[in-house]
Structures are given as structure tokens and as C-alpha cells.
Amino acid sequence: MLSRFRVVEVGPPIEVFAVNEQYLKDTFDQKVNLSVGAYRTDEGKPWVLPVVRKTEKQLADDEALNHEYLPVLGLQACSSAATRMLLGAESRALLEGLAFGVQTLSGTGALRVGAEFLHRQLKYTTFYYSSPTWENHHLVFTNAGFAEPRQYRYWNSETRSLDLDGFLEDLRAAPKDSVIILHACAHNPTGCDPTSEQWTQIADVIEEKQLFPFFDSAYQGFASGDLEKDAWAVRYFADRGFEFVCAQSFAKNFGLYNERVGNLTVVVNNAVHLQPMKSQLTLIVRGMYSNPPNHGGRIVATVLNNPQLFEEWKESVRTMAKRILDMRKGLKERLEKLGTPGTWDHIVTQIGMFSYTGLSPQQVKHLTEKYHIYLLKSGRINMCGLTTKNIDYVAKAIHETVLDVPGDSINKI
């Protein structure tokens, strides 16, 4: 009997996980992993935040807690605190009852729930994502029913900076009601964010062309060490009266990668719409995963709602952000000291976990094959993969690779 499954073809590998698997199989002593987007200490180890450890112990000792199902839209103490962290306690949208949150399966779940809601309820079919962007944006939105994926220009490989003119030109050409995915801070993969003045111009075009902003906030606090600074763009749109949604993740800034803690913040201009929207979001979640997990959400809720724990968490966030900034400075200084061709200022002007180095795919391949340094073929590196023990090795390897490997070098991606 022929199998019905004979029509199933092998899907393409997910690059970041494939590269990580290569790294894990490598037995070379000096191998370096600059691929997976997760924080590492200077010893190259995962870090459980001290405040998270403390909170987990408190929760484990609380006999009043149990393992009953959460509500479909999640733990309200978590979603309300996450929404307040994003918008600010004095946000007009919050004070006037124009915003709410939905606990989701990390940022990816928030993107999916938000995308399905916009497609099903508002019948939106076109979405724009930056060129380049996190590769999952395209998959999540198309799986949610969006039929017309489009890109807007973002990265200028010649100047290694934001292509604002191209960005705005593509927004002006977008059809009305197109959903525009915007990185709230620490753009993935480039690490290049608009300035406040540039955000103002972006908002002007979105308002003029009647486009719909969908923020993705995966790094609040983790980018600069300052929660307020990293939320500036989202709060600016809220203050201007935009209706929008924002996917939040607590994977990076809480180190809760496998707990899948996220939030979908929704901002409207009339509170009369809240109850119908919540009812439809409830049906979407019910048919997708029924309700979110408790443990990670309870950790986030406990920390964000306790002033002492909140301050301890902010100190941890600053620690992570500072280490990344130190590695940026250290790599740039070493490349310049070696006399590596090209300019490397972009390493320190970019922000957040990732740096778009400008290394070509050929150079990336050379780094992996000769030096056992693993990174994405776009040249994106996770700055957390650098440590005081391997940064000299990595800098020397990049220097020699730039000299030895011809082709479309550091000036292009």
C-alpha cells in the first residue's frame, strides 16, 4: 500500500539552528559560536538571572499556588504589568483605558495571534517587513493568512546605516491598510535603529498613508540597559494617538528562553472596541493553543509587580547590556589595532545583541571552515558569543579573512 505521506518533501533547514548544530558537533578546542541569539556570560555560559532564581524559589514554596489552567488570555497580573512596562505607567492610553495585554507564547506567539486577528477581523492581507529582518516574520505572517508579503528598504550596506530615504519611499508606495512590522529597538539582524527624529518621519508617513503599525519588541531594556529609552518609539506612537499592536518577548531580558513568556499589547482609540476585540482574541487563542503556560508568566508578573524585585531585575538587565557594549568596543578596538581594512565604527554604533558585520558569505564560510567560528551567512554575529577569552582570536580571524578572501567584501552584504 502506497503511503499517503509520499507527497511530503523535506523542508529547508532553519539556518540559525543548523549552524548551531554544526557548532555543537565541532570538536575543535577554540571553536566560537556567534550564531544563536541568546545571552552568554563572559565564561560563555547561559545565565539564569539571580532575581529569576530567587522568584522561582519563592513560587516553589508558595503552597497557595497550583497547576490549574490559566485563563485563555493568560495571567492578567503578567499581561497588565508587561503592557505597563512597554507603554509607561503614565501613558495616556493606559490612563484612559485604551490599552490591554494578552499573555502569549513568547514574542513569536504574540506575532502570530496579532497577525491572525488582523487578517481575520480586519481582512488585512498585505504586510511589510524590513530588508533584512528576523527570518520568522515572513513565516509567521504568511501562516496567519497574509497573502501579500512585501519588503521595505532598511539597511544601506554601503554606509552600514539606515536607508531612511528608501524606507520612507517604500512606505509611501504601500497600499492603504498594509501592516508594517517595526522593530521597537535593537533591530534584528542589523542592530541599527532609527533616531527619534527619523521615527517621527516614519510615523508621519504611516499616518498619511493610513498604514497599520505592528511593533516587535524583543529587547526592551536588553538593548541599552534603559527600559524607558528602549520603549521610546512605541510610546511615541501611543502618544500620537495611533492604533497599533506590539509583540513583546521576555526571552532575552528575563533569560526565560524556554518558558515562552510573551505579551501582545493592543492600543485603540476608543474603549468601546475593547470587549469585542478581547472576545475575538479569545477565540483565536482557544483554537490555537487554548491558554498559555503559567510558570514563566508568574515569574514575570511577580518581578514586575514587586518594586524590590523590579529594581534587582533592572540591575541584571544593565549587566547584560553593559557586557554587550564592552564586547562591541573591544572588537572594534582590536580590528583597528590590527589594521583590518575597512571602517568598523558600525560595530559600536549598532545596538543590542546583534551586529551586522559586513562580512560576505564567502568570508563567513572561510571563518567557519578555517577558524571554526560559526555565524550566519549574512555576516550577523551575536555579540554575546564574544568573551574576554576568545575576542582576540575572533578579531585576528576576521582580520586574516578580510585580507585573504577576495570578493564582495566588508563593504557589501
N, C-alpha and C positions, 0 to 999 in steps of 0.2 A: 504494500500500500504506500503510495507516494505521500510524503509529509506535506501538510498544508504550509509548513513554515519554510519550505524551499525557496519561497519568494523573498525571504528576508536577506538583505545584503549587509555586509559589515559596514558600520558607520565610521566616519572619520574619527581619529583619536582626538581627545581634548589636549591641546598642546601642553598646557601647564602641568597636567597630571602625568603626561607621557614623559616630559623632561624630568620631572621629579622621580619617576620610576627608574629612568636611566641613572640618575644620581645615586639612588639607593643601591643599585646593583654594582656600581663602580667600587673597586677595592683600592683605588689609589689613595695614598695617605693624605695628600694635600688637596683633595677634591673640595670644591666650593659650590654651594647651592645658592644661586641668586634668582631662582625662578619662582617658587611658590610664595604667594602673598600672605605671609604670616610673620608675626614679630618673633625675633630671636634675641636672646641676651648676648652679651659680649663673649660668652662661652659657646655660643651657637645653639643654645637650648631653648625650648619653649618656656614661656614664663607664665605661671599662674599668679595673677596679681594678689598681693598679700590681703587686700580688702576682700577679694573674692574668696580666698581660703577662710578668712575669718567669718564671712557671712555664711558660707556653706556649713561650717561647724555650728553656727547659731541655729540655722534651719534644721540641721540634723537632730539637734537637742530639743527642738520645739515639738512637744507631744501633741500640740493642738493642730499641727499640720497633718495632712493626709494625701493620698494619691487619687482623689476624686477628679473627674473631668473638670477642666476649666470651661467657662462659657465659650460659645463659638467664637466670639470676637476677642477672647483672651482675658487675661488678668487686668482689670481696669486700673489697679494701682501701678502696673507696669506701663500700660499704654498712655495713661494720663501724664505720668512722670516723663516718659520719653517725648511726648508732644510738648510738654513744658520746657524740657531741655533744648529742644530744637527751636521753638519759637520765642522763648524767653518768658519769664513769669509775668512781665508787664506787657506782653503782646496784646495789641488791640483785638486780634482775632480770638485770643483766649478770654480776655476780659468781657467781650461781647458775646461769648458763646458761639463762635463761628468756626470752631476747630474741634476735632476729636481724633483719637487714635485707635488703631486696630492692631493687636498683637499678632505677629505673623511668624512664619518660618524664616527668620533672618531677613536680610535685605532682599535676597532673591525671591522669597515668598511674598514680600511686600510689593515688589515689582510685578509679580505675576497676578496677585489679587487686584492691584490697581489697574493693570492693563486689561484684565478681563472685565472689570467693572466699566471702564471707559468704552471698551468695544461693545459690550452687551447693552449697556444702558444709554450711552450717548451715540452709539453707532459710529464711533471713530474708527477709521481704517488705515490712516497714514501715520507713521511715526518716523521721527528723525533722530539719529544718533551721531555723535561726533566721529570724525575721521582723524585718528583712530579712537576706539573706545574699548571698554571691557567686553570681551567677546560674547558674554552671555546675554547682553542686552538684546541682540538680534534674535537669539533663540527664544528667549522668554516672551517677547512681544509677538513674534510670529506664531508661537504655540498658543498664545492667548487669543488669536484670531485676527491680528492685524495683517492685512494682505499687501500693504504697500510700504516696505522698508526703504528709507532714504537716508543719505548721509549729509551732514553739513561740514564744511571745511573747518578744521580746528588747529592742526599742528603745521607750522611752517618749518620744514626740515632745513631750509637754508639759514634761517635766523635762529632756529631752535627756540621758537617762541610762538605765542598765539597768533593765528592768522585771523585777526579780527575782521578785516575787510571781507575775506571770503566767508567767514561765519555769518556776518550780517547780510551779505548778498544772498546766501542760500536761504536764510530765514525769510528775507523779503520775497523770495520766489516760492515759498511754501504755500500750499493751499490752506484756506481757512480751516480751522479746527484740527490741523495737524498737531500731534502730540510731540513735544520737543523734550527729549531726555537731556537733562542738565546735571552735571556733576557739581554737587554743592561745594565741595572743596577737595583738594588733593586729587586732581584729575587722574584717573587710571586709564591709560598707562603713562601719560606724559609727565605728570607732576606739575603741569603748567596751568595755573588758574588765572581767570580774568581779574583785573583790578576792579575796585569799586566803581571807578568811572566807566570801565568797559561793561560791567554788569548793568549799569544804568542804560547804556546804549542798547544792550541786548534786550532788556526789559521794554524799552521804548518800541522796538521792532515787534516783539511778541504781542504787545498791546495793540499796536497799529494794525497788524495783520490778523488779529484775533486767533492766535495760536494758543495751545494749551501746554503750560509748563509742568513737567514731571521731573522733580528733583530726585537724585540718588545720593543719599548722604551716608557713606560707609565709613567716614573717617573723622567725625566731629571730635575735636579735642586731640585726636591722634596726629593730626596734620601739623598744627603749630604749637600744641600744648595748651591752647586757649579755646575753651568751648564757645565763647562769645564770638571771637574772631572767625572761627571756622563755620559759624552759622550765619555769617553776615548776609550772604546772598539770599538765603531762604527768608530771613527776616525782612530784608528789603522788599522782596516781592509781596510778603504778607502786609507790610506797612503801606504799600501802594494799592492794596485792595484787590490783588489778583486772586482768583480762584485757582487752586493747584493741589497736587498731591505730592507727597515726598516719602520715598522708601528709606527707612533707617535700618542700619545694622549695628549690632553690638558685638560682632565677632572680633573686630580689631581693638576697639577702645576698651573693651572689657576682657579681651582674651578668651571669649566664650565661643570659639570657633565651632565646636561640635555640639553645642547646646541649641544652636539655631534660634537665637533671640533677635527678633526684629519688630518693627512697628511701621505701620502705614499711617502717616499723618495726612488728614484731609482738611483743607481750608476752603470755606464757602463764603459767599457774600450775603446770605440770608439764612437765618437759623431754621426757617420753616422747612428747609430741604434736608435737615439732618436725619430725622427719623426715617423717611423713605430710603435715604442712602444707606443707613445702617441696616435696614431690613434687607436690602438687596445684597449688600456685602455679606450679611449673614448667610444668605442662600449660596453665594459663591464659595465661601469658606466651607460650608456644610458639605457641598458637593465635591470639594477638592481634598481636604484633609480633616474635616469635621471640627477640630479645635486644636490649638497649639499646645506644646508641652509646657509643663509647669516649672521645672527646676531652674532653668536659666532665667525665665521671666521673673521668678520670685527673687532671684539674686539681684537683678537689675532694679526691680521695684524697691527692694529693701535698701539698697545703696543710695539710689536717687532720692528716696524719701526720708533718709536719716542724715541730718546735717553733718554729724561727725564722720560717718562712713563716706558721705559725698566728698568731703574735703580730702579724706585719705585716698579715694579713687582719683580725684583730680591730680594729686601728687604723683600717683602711678602713671597717669597719662602724660604728665610733664616729663617723667623719667624716660618713657618710651620715645617721646618726641625729641628730647634732647639727644638721646643716643643716635637717632637717625640723623639729626643735624650735624653731630660730631663726625659721623661717617661720611657725610657729604663733603664737609670741609676737608677731612683727611684724604679722601680720594682725589679731590681736585688738587690739593697741595702736592701730593705725590706725583701725579701726572705732569704737573707743571715743572716740578723739580727734575723729573726725568727728561724733560724737553719733548714730551709727546706732541706730535704735530696736531694742529687744530687748536681751537679755543674750548675751554672746559668750564666756563662760567655757568653754563646751564645746569651743571650738577648742583650748584648751591642756590641758584635762583628758583629751581623747581622745588616743590614741597611735597611732603607726605612720604609714603612708603616706597614709591617707585621713582626711578629715574629713566628717562628715555635717553640713552647714552649717545645715540647717533651711530653706533656700530652697525655695519651692514650684515646681512645674513651670512655672507661668506666669512666675515670676521668672527661672527658668533660660532660658526661651525669650527673654525680654527681654534678658538678659545676652548671649546669643548673637547675636541679631539686631541689637541696637544697639551693643554694645561688642565684639563678635567674641571673646567669652570662652566657651570650649567646656567644658562639664561635663555630667554625667549628669542626666537629668530628676529624679532623686531628690534632687538637691542635693549629691551626693557629689563632692568635689573631691580631686584628687591634690595634696598639699601640695608635692610636688617640682616641680610646674609653676610655682610661685611663685619669683621671683628678686628680688634687690635692685633690679633694673631695672624689674620690672613690678608689684611688690606695691602701690605707691601707686595705680597705675592700676586694679588689681583692687579694692582697698578702696574707692576712690571710686565705681567702677561698682556694687559691691554696695550701698553707701550710697544712691546715687541710685535704684537699682532697688527697694530696700525702701521708699523714700519714694513712688516713682511708680507702682508696680504693686500694685493692691489685690488682695484675695482671701485665700486661706488662706496667710498669710504665714509668717514665720520660726518661728512657734510650732508649726507643723504640718509634716508631711512629706507 
